[in-house]
């Protein structure tokens, strides 16, 4: 297994997250967490570090005041 430096891991994770649609700032923050995961766990892989970064990036992508899902007019839950 190859040993990568922190910068190489962060760049790879950040590039992957930006390609999947994250903003650069969110991807950068998540890449730092993913690199920490890669360096602190002896059996961590790049794939597991990317998965860890994605779970960290999920709450960062939310915008304050914006609902989790879009509003669908004419649809009421629980009323009949």
mmCIF file of the N, C-alpha and C atoms, coordinates in Angstrom:
data_MODEL
# 
_entry.id   MODEL 
# 
loop_
_atom_site.group_PDB 
_atom_site.id 
_atom_site.type_symbol 
_atom_site.label_atom_id 
_atom_site.label_alt_id 
_atom_site.label_comp_id 
_atom_site.label_asym_id 
_atom_site.label_entity_id 
_atom_site.label_seq_id 
_atom_site.pdbx_PDB_ins_code 
_atom_site.Cartn_x 
_atom_site.Cartn_y 
_atom_site.Cartn_z 
_atom_site.occupancy 
_atom_site.B_iso_or_equiv 
_atom_site.pdbx_formal_charge 
_atom_site.auth_seq_id 
_atom_site.auth_comp_id 
_atom_site.auth_asym_id 
_atom_site.auth_atom_id 
_atom_site.pdbx_PDB_model_num 
ATOM 1   N N  . UNK A 1 1  ? 0.843   -1.173 0.000  1.00 0.00 ? 1  UNK A N  1 
ATOM 2   C CA . UNK A 1 1  ? 0.000   0.000  0.000  1.00 0.00 ? 1  UNK A CA 1 
ATOM 3   C C  . UNK A 1 1  ? 0.889   1.237  0.000  1.00 0.00 ? 1  UNK A C  1 
ATOM 4   N N  . UNK A 1 2  ? 0.593   2.158  -0.860 1.00 0.00 ? 2  UNK A N  1 
ATOM 5   C CA . UNK A 1 2  ? 1.394   3.373  -0.995 1.00 0.00 ? 2  UNK A CA 1 
ATOM 6   C C  . UNK A 1 2  ? 1.068   4.342  0.133  1.00 0.00 ? 2  UNK A C  1 
ATOM 7   N N  . UNK A 1 3  ? 2.078   5.049  0.563  1.00 0.00 ? 3  UNK A N  1 
ATOM 8   C CA . UNK A 1 3  ? 1.885   6.085  1.570  1.00 0.00 ? 3  UNK A CA 1 
ATOM 9   C C  . UNK A 1 3  ? 1.840   7.433  0.875  1.00 0.00 ? 3  UNK A C  1 
ATOM 10  N N  . UNK A 1 4  ? 0.715   8.097  0.984  1.00 0.00 ? 4  UNK A N  1 
ATOM 11  C CA . UNK A 1 4  ? 0.551   9.396  0.364  1.00 0.00 ? 4  UNK A CA 1 
ATOM 12  C C  . UNK A 1 4  ? 0.705   10.485 1.413  1.00 0.00 ? 4  UNK A C  1 
ATOM 13  N N  . UNK A 1 5  ? 1.106   11.661 0.969  1.00 0.00 ? 5  UNK A N  1 
ATOM 14  C CA . UNK A 1 5  ? 1.224   12.786 1.895  1.00 0.00 ? 5  UNK A CA 1 
ATOM 15  C C  . UNK A 1 5  ? -0.156  13.411 2.115  1.00 0.00 ? 5  UNK A C  1 
ATOM 16  N N  . UNK A 1 6  ? -0.258  14.235 3.125  1.00 0.00 ? 6  UNK A N  1 
ATOM 17  C CA . UNK A 1 6  ? -1.524  14.903 3.438  1.00 0.00 ? 6  UNK A CA 1 
ATOM 18  C C  . UNK A 1 6  ? -2.006  15.739 2.254  1.00 0.00 ? 6  UNK A C  1 
ATOM 19  N N  . UNK A 1 7  ? -1.106  16.438 1.600  1.00 0.00 ? 7  UNK A N  1 
ATOM 20  C CA . UNK A 1 7  ? -1.493  17.291 0.467  1.00 0.00 ? 7  UNK A CA 1 
ATOM 21  C C  . UNK A 1 7  ? -2.046  16.472 -0.688 1.00 0.00 ? 7  UNK A C  1 
ATOM 22  N N  . UNK A 1 8  ? -1.434  15.317 -0.952 1.00 0.00 ? 8  UNK A N  1 
ATOM 23  C CA . UNK A 1 8  ? -1.908  14.467 -2.044 1.00 0.00 ? 8  UNK A CA 1 
ATOM 24  C C  . UNK A 1 8  ? -3.301  13.914 -1.753 1.00 0.00 ? 8  UNK A C  1 
ATOM 25  N N  . UNK A 1 9  ? -3.528  13.508 -0.520 1.00 0.00 ? 9  UNK A N  1 
ATOM 26  C CA . UNK A 1 9  ? -4.839  12.969 -0.143 1.00 0.00 ? 9  UNK A CA 1 
ATOM 27  C C  . UNK A 1 9  ? -5.900  14.058 -0.222 1.00 0.00 ? 9  UNK A C  1 
ATOM 28  N N  . UNK A 1 10 ? -5.594  15.236 0.328  1.00 0.00 ? 10 UNK A N  1 
ATOM 29  C CA . UNK A 1 10 ? -6.564  16.336 0.299  1.00 0.00 ? 10 UNK A CA 1 
ATOM 30  C C  . UNK A 1 10 ? -6.905  16.726 -1.130 1.00 0.00 ? 10 UNK A C  1 
ATOM 31  N N  . UNK A 1 11 ? -5.916  16.787 -2.005 1.00 0.00 ? 11 UNK A N  1 
ATOM 32  C CA . UNK A 1 11 ? -6.165  17.144 -3.398 1.00 0.00 ? 11 UNK A CA 1 
ATOM 33  C C  . UNK A 1 11 ? -7.060  16.115 -4.080 1.00 0.00 ? 11 UNK A C  1 
ATOM 34  N N  . UNK A 1 12 ? -6.789  14.847 -3.837 1.00 0.00 ? 12 UNK A N  1 
ATOM 35  C CA . UNK A 1 12 ? -7.589  13.802 -4.477 1.00 0.00 ? 12 UNK A CA 1 
ATOM 36  C C  . UNK A 1 12 ? -9.034  13.821 -3.982 1.00 0.00 ? 12 UNK A C  1 
ATOM 37  N N  . UNK A 1 13 ? -9.223  13.965 -2.678 1.00 0.00 ? 13 UNK A N  1 
ATOM 38  C CA . UNK A 1 13 ? -10.582 13.998 -2.121 1.00 0.00 ? 13 UNK A CA 1 
ATOM 39  C C  . UNK A 1 13 ? -11.311 15.254 -2.568 1.00 0.00 ? 13 UNK A C  1 
ATOM 40  N N  . UNK A 1 14 ? -10.631 16.390 -2.539 1.00 0.00 ? 14 UNK A N  1 
ATOM 41  C CA . UNK A 1 14 ? -11.246 17.659 -2.939 1.00 0.00 ? 14 UNK A CA 1 
ATOM 42  C C  . UNK A 1 14 ? -11.680 17.612 -4.406 1.00 0.00 ? 14 UNK A C  1 
ATOM 43  N N  . UNK A 1 15 ? -10.827 17.064 -5.257 1.00 0.00 ? 15 UNK A N  1 
ATOM 44  C CA . UNK A 1 15 ? -11.169 16.951 -6.681 1.00 0.00 ? 15 UNK A CA 1 
ATOM 45  C C  . UNK A 1 15 ? -12.392 16.061 -6.878 1.00 0.00 ? 15 UNK A C  1 
ATOM 46  N N  . UNK A 1 16 ? -12.453 14.952 -6.157 1.00 0.00 ? 16 UNK A N  1 
ATOM 47  C CA . UNK A 1 16 ? -13.594 14.036 -6.264 1.00 0.00 ? 16 UNK A CA 1 
ATOM 48  C C  . UNK A 1 16 ? -14.887 14.721 -5.823 1.00 0.00 ? 16 UNK A C  1 
ATOM 49  N N  . UNK A 1 17 ? -14.839 15.456 -4.705 1.00 0.00 ? 17 UNK A N  1 
ATOM 50  C CA . UNK A 1 17 ? -16.049 16.100 -4.206 1.00 0.00 ? 17 UNK A CA 1 
ATOM 51  C C  . UNK A 1 17 ? -16.508 17.236 -5.115 1.00 0.00 ? 17 UNK A C  1 
ATOM 52  N N  . UNK A 1 18 ? -15.573 17.985 -5.685 1.00 0.00 ? 18 UNK A N  1 
ATOM 53  C CA . UNK A 1 18 ? -15.950 19.062 -6.611 1.00 0.00 ? 18 UNK A CA 1 
ATOM 54  C C  . UNK A 1 18 ? -16.574 18.474 -7.871 1.00 0.00 ? 18 UNK A C  1 
ATOM 55  N N  . UNK A 1 19 ? -16.051 17.353 -8.340 1.00 0.00 ? 19 UNK A N  1 
ATOM 56  C CA . UNK A 1 19 ? -16.635 16.697 -9.518 1.00 0.00 ? 19 UNK A CA 1 
ATOM 57  C C  . UNK A 1 19 ? -18.046 16.199 -9.250 1.00 0.00 ? 19 UNK A C  1 
ATOM 58  N N  . UNK A 1 20 ? -18.338 15.865 -7.992 1.00 0.00 ? 20 UNK A N  1 
ATOM 59  C CA . UNK A 1 20 ? -19.673 15.379 -7.640 1.00 0.00 ? 20 UNK A CA 1 
ATOM 60  C C  . UNK A 1 20 ? -20.650 16.507 -7.321 1.00 0.00 ? 20 UNK A C  1 
ATOM 61  N N  . UNK A 1 21 ? -20.202 17.753 -7.380 1.00 0.00 ? 21 UNK A N  1 
ATOM 62  C CA . UNK A 1 21 ? -21.129 18.862 -7.238 1.00 0.00 ? 21 UNK A CA 1 
ATOM 63  C C  . UNK A 1 21 ? -20.999 19.697 -5.982 1.00 0.00 ? 21 UNK A C  1 
ATOM 64  N N  . UNK A 1 22 ? -20.067 19.411 -5.128 1.00 0.00 ? 22 UNK A N  1 
ATOM 65  C CA . UNK A 1 22 ? -19.873 20.235 -3.919 1.00 0.00 ? 22 UNK A CA 1 
ATOM 66  C C  . UNK A 1 22 ? -19.174 21.536 -4.302 1.00 0.00 ? 22 UNK A C  1 
ATOM 67  N N  . UNK A 1 23 ? -19.422 22.565 -3.522 1.00 0.00 ? 23 UNK A N  1 
ATOM 68  C CA . UNK A 1 23 ? -18.687 23.807 -3.744 1.00 0.00 ? 23 UNK A CA 1 
ATOM 69  C C  . UNK A 1 23 ? -17.251 23.624 -3.277 1.00 0.00 ? 23 UNK A C  1 
ATOM 70  N N  . UNK A 1 24 ? -16.386 24.519 -3.710 1.00 0.00 ? 24 UNK A N  1 
ATOM 71  C CA . UNK A 1 24 ? -14.969 24.383 -3.393 1.00 0.00 ? 24 UNK A CA 1 
ATOM 72  C C  . UNK A 1 24 ? -14.718 24.481 -1.892 1.00 0.00 ? 24 UNK A C  1 
ATOM 73  N N  . UNK A 1 25 ? -15.406 25.400 -1.217 1.00 0.00 ? 25 UNK A N  1 
ATOM 74  C CA . UNK A 1 25 ? -15.191 25.583 0.225  1.00 0.00 ? 25 UNK A CA 1 
ATOM 75  C C  . UNK A 1 25 ? -15.615 24.352 1.021  1.00 0.00 ? 25 UNK A C  1 
ATOM 76  N N  . UNK A 1 26 ? -16.764 23.794 0.669  1.00 0.00 ? 26 UNK A N  1 
ATOM 77  C CA . UNK A 1 26 ? -17.247 22.592 1.347  1.00 0.00 ? 26 UNK A CA 1 
ATOM 78  C C  . UNK A 1 26 ? -16.302 21.432 1.069  1.00 0.00 ? 26 UNK A C  1 
ATOM 79  N N  . UNK A 1 27 ? -15.862 21.307 -0.179 1.00 0.00 ? 27 UNK A N  1 
ATOM 80  C CA . UNK A 1 27 ? -14.959 20.214 -0.545 1.00 0.00 ? 27 UNK A CA 1 
ATOM 81  C C  . UNK A 1 27 ? -13.629 20.334 0.181  1.00 0.00 ? 27 UNK A C  1 
ATOM 82  N N  . UNK A 1 28 ? -13.145 21.543 0.345  1.00 0.00 ? 28 UNK A N  1 
ATOM 83  C CA . UNK A 1 28 ? -11.873 21.752 1.042  1.00 0.00 ? 28 UNK A CA 1 
ATOM 84  C C  . UNK A 1 28 ? -11.977 21.347 2.507  1.00 0.00 ? 28 UNK A C  1 
ATOM 85  N N  . UNK A 1 29 ? -13.049 21.754 3.176  1.00 0.00 ? 29 UNK A N  1 
ATOM 86  C CA . UNK A 1 29 ? -13.235 21.389 4.577  1.00 0.00 ? 29 UNK A CA 1 
ATOM 87  C C  . UNK A 1 29 ? -13.385 19.883 4.745  1.00 0.00 ? 29 UNK A C  1 
ATOM 88  N N  . UNK A 1 30 ? -14.143 19.269 3.865  1.00 0.00 ? 30 UNK A N  1 
ATOM 89  C CA . UNK A 1 30 ? -14.348 17.828 3.952  1.00 0.00 ? 30 UNK A CA 1 
ATOM 90  C C  . UNK A 1 30 ? -13.069 17.072 3.609  1.00 0.00 ? 30 UNK A C  1 
ATOM 91  N N  . UNK A 1 31 ? -12.263 17.601 2.699  1.00 0.00 ? 31 UNK A N  1 
ATOM 92  C CA . UNK A 1 31 ? -11.011 16.938 2.329  1.00 0.00 ? 31 UNK A CA 1 
ATOM 93  C C  . UNK A 1 31 ? -10.035 16.911 3.499  1.00 0.00 ? 31 UNK A C  1 
ATOM 94  N N  . UNK A 1 32 ? -10.046 17.934 4.316  1.00 0.00 ? 32 UNK A N  1 
ATOM 95  C CA . UNK A 1 32 ? -9.184  17.946 5.502  1.00 0.00 ? 32 UNK A CA 1 
ATOM 96  C C  . UNK A 1 32 ? -9.595  16.827 6.446  1.00 0.00 ? 32 UNK A C  1 
ATOM 97  N N  . UNK A 1 33 ? -10.912 16.658 6.658  1.00 0.00 ? 33 UNK A N  1 
ATOM 98  C CA . UNK A 1 33 ? -11.397 15.574 7.520  1.00 0.00 ? 33 UNK A CA 1 
ATOM 99  C C  . UNK A 1 33 ? -11.066 14.208 6.922  1.00 0.00 ? 33 UNK A C  1 
ATOM 100 N N  . UNK A 1 34 ? -11.218 14.069 5.617  1.00 0.00 ? 34 UNK A N  1 
ATOM 101 C CA . UNK A 1 34 ? -10.893 12.803 4.967  1.00 0.00 ? 34 UNK A CA 1 
ATOM 102 C C  . UNK A 1 34 ? -9.413  12.469 5.072  1.00 0.00 ? 34 UNK A C  1 
ATOM 103 N N  . UNK A 1 35 ? -8.554  13.471 4.944  1.00 0.00 ? 35 UNK A N  1 
ATOM 104 C CA . UNK A 1 35 ? -7.114  13.260 5.079  1.00 0.00 ? 35 UNK A CA 1 
ATOM 105 C C  . UNK A 1 35 ? -6.758  12.883 6.516  1.00 0.00 ? 35 UNK A C  1 
ATOM 106 N N  . UNK A 1 36 ? -7.414  13.498 7.483  1.00 0.00 ? 36 UNK A N  1 
ATOM 107 C CA . UNK A 1 36 ? -7.187  13.125 8.885  1.00 0.00 ? 36 UNK A CA 1 
ATOM 108 C C  . UNK A 1 36 ? -7.554  11.662 9.111  1.00 0.00 ? 36 UNK A C  1 
ATOM 109 N N  . UNK A 1 37 ? -8.676  11.245 8.522  1.00 0.00 ? 37 UNK A N  1 
ATOM 110 C CA . UNK A 1 37 ? -9.110  9.853  8.646  1.00 0.00 ? 37 UNK A CA 1 
ATOM 111 C C  . UNK A 1 37 ? -8.071  8.916  8.026  1.00 0.00 ? 37 UNK A C  1 
ATOM 112 N N  . UNK A 1 38 ? -7.563  9.280  6.862  1.00 0.00 ? 38 UNK A N  1 
ATOM 113 C CA . UNK A 1 38 ? -6.591  8.435  6.161  1.00 0.00 ? 38 UNK A CA 1 
ATOM 114 C C  . UNK A 1 38 ? -5.298  8.296  6.963  1.00 0.00 ? 38 UNK A C  1 
ATOM 115 N N  . UNK A 1 39 ? -4.858  9.382  7.565  1.00 0.00 ? 39 UNK A N  1 
ATOM 116 C CA . UNK A 1 39 ? -3.581  9.362  8.281  1.00 0.00 ? 39 UNK A CA 1 
ATOM 117 C C  . UNK A 1 39 ? -3.687  8.776  9.688  1.00 0.00 ? 39 UNK A C  1 
ATOM 118 N N  . UNK A 1 40 ? -4.873  8.830  10.296 1.00 0.00 ? 40 UNK A N  1 
ATOM 119 C CA . UNK A 1 40 ? -4.998  8.359  11.666 1.00 0.00 ? 40 UNK A CA 1 
ATOM 120 C C  . UNK A 1 40 ? -5.363  6.882  11.770 1.00 0.00 ? 40 UNK A C  1 
ATOM 121 N N  . UNK A 1 41 ? -5.958  6.311  10.744 1.00 0.00 ? 41 UNK A N  1 
ATOM 122 C CA . UNK A 1 41 ? -6.351  4.898  10.771 1.00 0.00 ? 41 UNK A CA 1 
ATOM 123 C C  . UNK A 1 41 ? -5.376  4.085  9.910  1.00 0.00 ? 41 UNK A C  1 
ATOM 124 N N  . UNK A 1 42 ? -4.787  3.036  10.460 1.00 0.00 ? 42 UNK A N  1 
ATOM 125 C CA . UNK A 1 42 ? -3.748  2.311  9.719  1.00 0.00 ? 42 UNK A CA 1 
ATOM 126 C C  . UNK A 1 42 ? -4.267  1.545  8.503  1.00 0.00 ? 42 UNK A C  1 
ATOM 127 N N  . UNK A 1 43 ? -5.512  1.104  8.508  1.00 0.00 ? 43 UNK A N  1 
ATOM 128 C CA . UNK A 1 43 ? -6.034  0.329  7.373  1.00 0.00 ? 43 UNK A CA 1 
ATOM 129 C C  . UNK A 1 43 ? -7.000  1.136  6.510  1.00 0.00 ? 43 UNK A C  1 
ATOM 130 N N  . UNK A 1 44 ? -6.931  2.444  6.587  1.00 0.00 ? 44 UNK A N  1 
ATOM 131 C CA . UNK A 1 44 ? -7.829  3.288  5.795  1.00 0.00 ? 44 UNK A CA 1 
ATOM 132 C C  . UNK A 1 44 ? -7.380  3.311  4.335  1.00 0.00 ? 44 UNK A C  1 
ATOM 133 N N  . UNK A 1 45 ? -8.350  3.362  3.447  1.00 0.00 ? 45 UNK A N  1 
ATOM 134 C CA . UNK A 1 45 ? -8.065  3.461  2.018  1.00 0.00 ? 45 UNK A CA 1 
ATOM 135 C C  . UNK A 1 45 ? -8.554  4.812  1.519  1.00 0.00 ? 45 UNK A C  1 
ATOM 136 N N  . UNK A 1 46 ? -8.232  5.103  0.274  1.00 0.00 ? 46 UNK A N  1 
ATOM 137 C CA . UNK A 1 46 ? -8.698  6.349  -0.329 1.00 0.00 ? 46 UNK A CA 1 
ATOM 138 C C  . UNK A 1 46 ? -10.227 6.344  -0.403 1.00 0.00 ? 46 UNK A C  1 
ATOM 139 N N  . UNK A 1 47 ? -10.803 5.202  -0.763 1.00 0.00 ? 47 UNK A N  1 
ATOM 140 C CA . UNK A 1 47 ? -12.253 5.094  -0.880 1.00 0.00 ? 47 UNK A CA 1 
ATOM 141 C C  . UNK A 1 47 ? -12.937 5.331  0.466  1.00 0.00 ? 47 UNK A C  1 
ATOM 142 N N  . UNK A 1 48 ? -12.385 4.769  1.532  1.00 0.00 ? 48 UNK A N  1 
ATOM 143 C CA . UNK A 1 48 ? -12.995 4.985  2.844  1.00 0.00 ? 48 UNK A CA 1 
ATOM 144 C C  . UNK A 1 48 ? -12.823 6.433  3.301  1.00 0.00 ? 48 UNK A C  1 
ATOM 145 N N  . UNK A 1 49 ? -11.722 7.060  2.906  1.00 0.00 ? 49 UNK A N  1 
ATOM 146 C CA . UNK A 1 49 ? -11.507 8.466  3.253  1.00 0.00 ? 49 UNK A CA 1 
ATOM 147 C C  . UNK A 1 49 ? -12.470 9.376  2.495  1.00 0.00 ? 49 UNK A C  1 
ATOM 148 N N  . UNK A 1 50 ? -12.746 9.038  1.242  1.00 0.00 ? 50 UNK A N  1 
ATOM 149 C CA . UNK A 1 50 ? -13.723 9.812  0.464  1.00 0.00 ? 50 UNK A CA 1 
ATOM 150 C C  . UNK A 1 50 ? -15.114 9.644  1.067  1.00 0.00 ? 50 UNK A C  1 
ATOM 151 N N  . UNK A 1 51 ? -15.451 8.428  1.477  1.00 0.00 ? 51 UNK A N  1 
ATOM 152 C CA . UNK A 1 51 ? -16.755 8.194  2.111  1.00 0.00 ? 51 UNK A CA 1 
ATOM 153 C C  . UNK A 1 51 ? -16.873 8.987  3.408  1.00 0.00 ? 51 UNK A C  1 
ATOM 154 N N  . UNK A 1 52 ? -15.809 9.032  4.186  1.00 0.00 ? 52 UNK A N  1 
ATOM 155 C CA . UNK A 1 52 ? -15.807 9.806  5.425  1.00 0.00 ? 52 UNK A CA 1 
ATOM 156 C C  . UNK A 1 52 ? -15.964 11.297 5.124  1.00 0.00 ? 52 UNK A C  1 
ATOM 157 N N  . UNK A 1 53 ? -15.296 11.766 4.084  1.00 0.00 ? 53 UNK A N  1 
ATOM 158 C CA . UNK A 1 53 ? -15.398 13.174 3.709  1.00 0.00 ? 53 UNK A CA 1 
ATOM 159 C C  . UNK A 1 53 ? -16.810 13.511 3.233  1.00 0.00 ? 53 UNK A C  1 
ATOM 160 N N  . UNK A 1 54 ? -17.458 12.590 2.533  1.00 0.00 ? 54 UNK A N  1 
ATOM 161 C CA . UNK A 1 54 ? -18.830 12.826 2.068  1.00 0.00 ? 54 UNK A CA 1 
ATOM 162 C C  . UNK A 1 54 ? -19.796 12.946 3.240  1.00 0.00 ? 54 UNK A C  1 
ATOM 163 N N  . UNK A 1 55 ? -19.625 12.100 4.257  1.00 0.00 ? 55 UNK A N  1 
ATOM 164 C CA . UNK A 1 55 ? -20.511 12.189 5.411  1.00 0.00 ? 55 UNK A CA 1 
ATOM 165 C C  . UNK A 1 55 ? -20.269 13.482 6.179  1.00 0.00 ? 55 UNK A C  1 
ATOM 166 N N  . UNK A 1 56 ? -19.035 13.977 6.184  1.00 0.00 ? 56 UNK A N  1 
ATOM 167 C CA . UNK A 1 56 ? -18.743 15.246 6.838  1.00 0.00 ? 56 UNK A CA 1 
ATOM 168 C C  . UNK A 1 56 ? -19.295 16.418 6.030  1.00 0.00 ? 56 UNK A C  1 
ATOM 169 N N  . UNK A 1 57 ? -19.293 16.297 4.703  1.00 0.00 ? 57 UNK A N  1 
ATOM 170 C CA . UNK A 1 57 ? -19.728 17.397 3.840  1.00 0.00 ? 57 UNK A CA 1 
ATOM 171 C C  . UNK A 1 57 ? -21.238 17.542 3.787  1.00 0.00 ? 57 UNK A C  1 
ATOM 172 N N  . UNK A 1 58 ? -21.969 16.487 4.119  1.00 0.00 ? 58 UNK A N  1 
ATOM 173 C CA . UNK A 1 58 ? -23.425 16.521 3.994  1.00 0.00 ? 58 UNK A CA 1 
ATOM 174 C C  . UNK A 1 58 ? -24.057 17.669 4.788  1.00 0.00 ? 58 UNK A C  1 
ATOM 175 N N  . UNK A 1 59 ? -23.766 17.846 6.084  1.00 0.00 ? 59 UNK A N  1 
ATOM 176 C CA . UNK A 1 59 ? -24.381 18.981 6.782  1.00 0.00 ? 59 UNK A CA 1 
ATOM 177 C C  . UNK A 1 59 ? -23.807 20.332 6.366  1.00 0.00 ? 59 UNK A C  1 
ATOM 178 N N  . UNK A 1 60 ? -22.609 20.354 5.817  1.00 0.00 ? 60 UNK A N  1 
ATOM 179 C CA . UNK A 1 60 ? -22.022 21.619 5.377  1.00 0.00 ? 60 UNK A CA 1 
ATOM 180 C C  . UNK A 1 60 ? -22.710 22.163 4.134  1.00 0.00 ? 60 UNK A C  1 
ATOM 181 N N  . UNK A 1 61 ? -23.300 21.271 3.327  1.00 0.00 ? 61 UNK A N  1 
ATOM 182 C CA . UNK A 1 61 ? -23.959 21.705 2.094  1.00 0.00 ? 61 UNK A CA 1 
ATOM 183 C C  . UNK A 1 61 ? -25.301 22.358 2.346  1.00 0.00 ? 61 UNK A C  1 
ATOM 184 N N  . UNK A 1 62 ? -25.878 22.161 3.532  1.00 0.00 ? 62 UNK A N  1 
ATOM 185 C CA . UNK A 1 62 ? -27.191 22.726 3.817  1.00 0.00 ? 62 UNK A CA 1 
ATOM 186 C C  . UNK A 1 62 ? -27.090 24.232 4.006  1.00 0.00 ? 62 UNK A C  1 
ATOM 187 N N  . UNK A 1 63 ? -28.068 24.929 3.505  1.00 0.00 ? 63 UNK A N  1 
ATOM 188 C CA . UNK A 1 63 ? -28.136 26.377 3.618  1.00 0.00 ? 63 UNK A CA 1 
ATOM 189 C C  . UNK A 1 63 ? -29.177 26.720 4.669  1.00 0.00 ? 63 UNK A C  1 
ATOM 190 N N  . UNK A 1 64 ? -28.852 27.651 5.549  1.00 0.00 ? 64 UNK A N  1 
ATOM 191 C CA . UNK A 1 64 ? -29.768 28.025 6.616  1.00 0.00 ? 64 UNK A CA 1 
ATOM 192 C C  . UNK A 1 64 ? -31.041 28.619 6.021  1.00 0.00 ? 64 UNK A C  1 
ATOM 193 N N  . UNK A 1 65 ? -32.181 28.124 6.470  1.00 0.00 ? 65 UNK A N  1 
ATOM 194 C CA . UNK A 1 65 ? -33.456 28.623 5.992  1.00 0.00 ? 65 UNK A CA 1 
ATOM 195 C C  . UNK A 1 65 ? -33.981 27.921 4.760  1.00 0.00 ? 65 UNK A C  1 
ATOM 196 N N  . UNK A 1 66 ? -33.208 27.021 4.179  1.00 0.00 ? 66 UNK A N  1 
ATOM 197 C CA . UNK A 1 66 ? -33.642 26.307 2.986  1.00 0.00 ? 66 UNK A CA 1 
ATOM 198 C C  . UNK A 1 66 ? -34.144 24.917 3.400  1.00 0.00 ? 66 UNK A C  1 
ATOM 199 N N  . UNK A 1 67 ? -35.307 24.485 2.929  1.00 0.00 ? 67 UNK A N  1 
ATOM 200 C CA . UNK A 1 67 ? -35.808 23.159 3.320  1.00 0.00 ? 67 UNK A CA 1 
ATOM 201 C C  . UNK A 1 67 ? -34.966 22.038 2.719  1.00 0.00 ? 67 UNK A C  1 
ATOM 202 N N  . UNK A 1 68 ? -35.041 20.862 3.325  1.00 0.00 ? 68 UNK A N  1 
ATOM 203 C CA . UNK A 1 68 ? -34.278 19.711 2.847  1.00 0.00 ? 68 UNK A CA 1 
ATOM 204 C C  . UNK A 1 68 ? -34.752 19.234 1.477  1.00 0.00 ? 68 UNK A C  1 
ATOM 205 N N  . UNK A 1 69 ? -36.052 19.374 1.220  1.00 0.00 ? 69 UNK A N  1 
ATOM 206 C CA . UNK A 1 69 ? -36.586 18.944 -0.065 1.00 0.00 ? 69 UNK A CA 1 
ATOM 207 C C  . UNK A 1 69 ? -37.461 20.067 -0.619 1.00 0.00 ? 69 UNK A C  1 
ATOM 208 N N  . UNK A 1 70 ? -37.623 20.132 -1.922 1.00 0.00 ? 70 UNK A N  1 
ATOM 209 C CA . UNK A 1 70 ? -38.394 21.220 -2.504 1.00 0.00 ? 70 UNK A CA 1 
ATOM 210 C C  . UNK A 1 70 ? -39.882 21.128 -2.170 1.00 0.00 ? 70 UNK A C  1 
ATOM 211 N N  . UNK A 1 71 ? -40.528 22.260 -2.159 1.00 0.00 ? 71 UNK A N  1 
ATOM 212 C CA . UNK A 1 71 ? -41.953 22.325 -1.884 1.00 0.00 ? 71 UNK A CA 1 
ATOM 213 C C  . UNK A 1 71 ? -42.731 21.865 -3.103 1.00 0.00 ? 71 UNK A C  1 
ATOM 214 N N  . UNK A 1 72 ? -43.688 20.983 -2.888 1.00 0.00 ? 72 UNK A N  1 
ATOM 215 C CA . UNK A 1 72 ? -44.556 20.503 -3.965 1.00 0.00 ? 72 UNK A CA 1 
ATOM 216 C C  . UNK A 1 72 ? -45.945 21.048 -3.683 1.00 0.00 ? 72 UNK A C  1 
ATOM 217 N N  . UNK A 1 73 ? -46.429 21.977 -4.496 1.00 0.00 ? 73 UNK A N  1 
ATOM 218 C CA . UNK A 1 73 ? -47.743 22.560 -4.226 1.00 0.00 ? 73 UNK A CA 1 
ATOM 219 C C  . UNK A 1 73 ? -48.859 21.542 -4.412 1.00 0.00 ? 73 UNK A C  1 
ATOM 220 N N  . UNK A 1 74 ? -49.893 21.662 -3.559 1.00 0.00 ? 74 UNK A N  1 
ATOM 221 C CA . UNK A 1 74 ? -51.047 20.799 -3.664 1.00 0.00 ? 74 UNK A CA 1 
ATOM 222 C C  . UNK A 1 74 ? -50.892 19.452 -2.985 1.00 0.00 ? 74 UNK A C  1 
ATOM 223 N N  . UNK A 1 75 ? -49.842 19.259 -2.270 1.00 0.00 ? 75 UNK A N  1 
ATOM 224 C CA . UNK A 1 75 ? -49.613 17.983 -1.612 1.00 0.00 ? 75 UNK A CA 1 
ATOM 225 C C  . UNK A 1 75 ? -49.543 18.203 -0.106 1.00 0.00 ? 75 UNK A C  1 
ATOM 226 N N  . UNK A 1 76 ? -50.474 17.592 0.603  1.00 0.00 ? 76 UNK A N  1 
ATOM 227 C CA . UNK A 1 76 ? -50.488 17.724 2.053  1.00 0.00 ? 76 UNK A CA 1 
ATOM 228 C C  . UNK A 1 76 ? -50.314 16.350 2.669  1.00 0.00 ? 76 UNK A C  1 
ATOM 229 N N  . UNK A 1 77 ? -49.416 16.277 3.570  1.00 0.00 ? 77 UNK A N  1 
ATOM 230 C CA . UNK A 1 77 ? -49.139 14.997 4.222  1.00 0.00 ? 77 UNK A CA 1 
ATOM 231 C C  . UNK A 1 77 ? -50.072 14.802 5.408  1.00 0.00 ? 77 UNK A C  1 
ATOM 232 N N  . UNK A 1 78 ? -50.725 13.668 5.500  1.00 0.00 ? 78 UNK A N  1 
ATOM 233 C CA . UNK A 1 78 ? -51.508 13.313 6.684  1.00 0.00 ? 78 UNK A CA 1 
ATOM 234 C C  . UNK A 1 78 ? -52.906 13.862 6.738  1.00 0.00 ? 78 UNK A C  1 
ATOM 235 N N  . UNK A 1 79 ? -53.329 14.646 5.799  1.00 0.00 ? 79 UNK A N  1 
ATOM 236 C CA . UNK A 1 79 ? -54.699 15.177 5.812  1.00 0.00 ? 79 UNK A CA 1 
ATOM 237 C C  . UNK A 1 79 ? -55.505 14.513 4.716  1.00 0.00 ? 79 UNK A C  1 
ATOM 238 N N  . UNK A 1 80 ? -56.673 14.021 5.091  1.00 0.00 ? 80 UNK A N  1 
ATOM 239 C CA . UNK A 1 80 ? -57.562 13.406 4.098  1.00 0.00 ? 80 UNK A CA 1 
ATOM 240 C C  . UNK A 1 80 ? -58.981 13.682 4.449  1.00 0.00 ? 80 UNK A C  1 
# 
